[in-house]
Amino acid sequence: MSSFLYYSIFILYATSLYSIDGVLIRQFVRSGGKTENLTHLHFFFHDILGGKNPTSVRIIGPSNGTAGGFGSTMMIDNALTEEQDRASKLIGRAQGFYSVASQQADEFAFLMVMNCVFVEGKYKGSSISILGRNPVMNNVREMPVVGGTGQLRFARGYALAHTVWFDAVDAIVEYNVYVSDS
């Protein structure tokens, strides 16, 4: 019997026994049976809306003029640091934008579109791209990682965001990011 036939039988058998739709098997087959490298990135995002040097500026606003209303869009170039303290080591920048995307009165959600560009450490010169919904009032939010560059090329995974501090003009958000690059 040819190796192709054995391989086909294995796929059919495994798909029927180990997953409803074959997702796990397709991932195994797509990777050629290799295990994926999982990378954990941890950093703090500093969103500064006020003061002399804001890192987030409003570029689009709703017609009614409210700063936090539906459609408000902020362009960002926010520091990413190793620790919660803004003065701790800078490891990168979050560049992109976020917009208020929910019209519902009982929730406040952003559309996040940002590249986290690393300027220090093991991933210096690399980046990840995050694109997704961020319901900011939830304790922990999950957003997809949809790509990357450099050592993180072809990255895919997810980012967990947790706001550790905020007031009317500043916020500090802790990110735990898990990416696979295969």
NORNOR-V374868 format. One record per backbone hydrogen bond with DSSP energy under -1.0 kcal/mol. CO is the residue of the C=O (numbers start at 1). NH is the residue of the N-H. If there is no record, write none. Layout:
co=(CO:CO)
nh=(NH:NH)
//
This chain:
co=(2:3:4:5:6:7:8:9:10:11:12:13:14:15:22:23:24:25:26:27:28:29:31:39:41:43:44:45:47:48:48:55:57:60:62:66:69:72:73:73:74:75:76:78:79:80:80:81:85:89:91:91:92:93:94:95:96:97:98:99:100:104:109:110:111:112:113:114:115:116:117:118:121:123:126:127:128:129:130:132:134:134:135:141:143:144:145:147:149:150:152:156:157:158:159:160:161:162:165:169:170:171:172:172:173:174:175:176:177:178:179:180)
nh=(6:7:8:9:10:11:12:13:14:15:16:17:18:19:26:27:28:29:30:31:33:32:34:179:177:175:81:173:171:55:56:77:75:73:65:69:72:100:59:60:98:57:96:94:46:91:92:44:88:82:119:120:80:117:78:115:76:113:74:111:71:107:101:134:99:132:97:130:95:128:93:125:124:126:118:149:116:146:114:112:110:136:138:161:159:131:157:129:152:153:155:180:145:178:143:176:141:174:172:49:167:47:164:165:45:162:43:160:41:158:39:156)
//
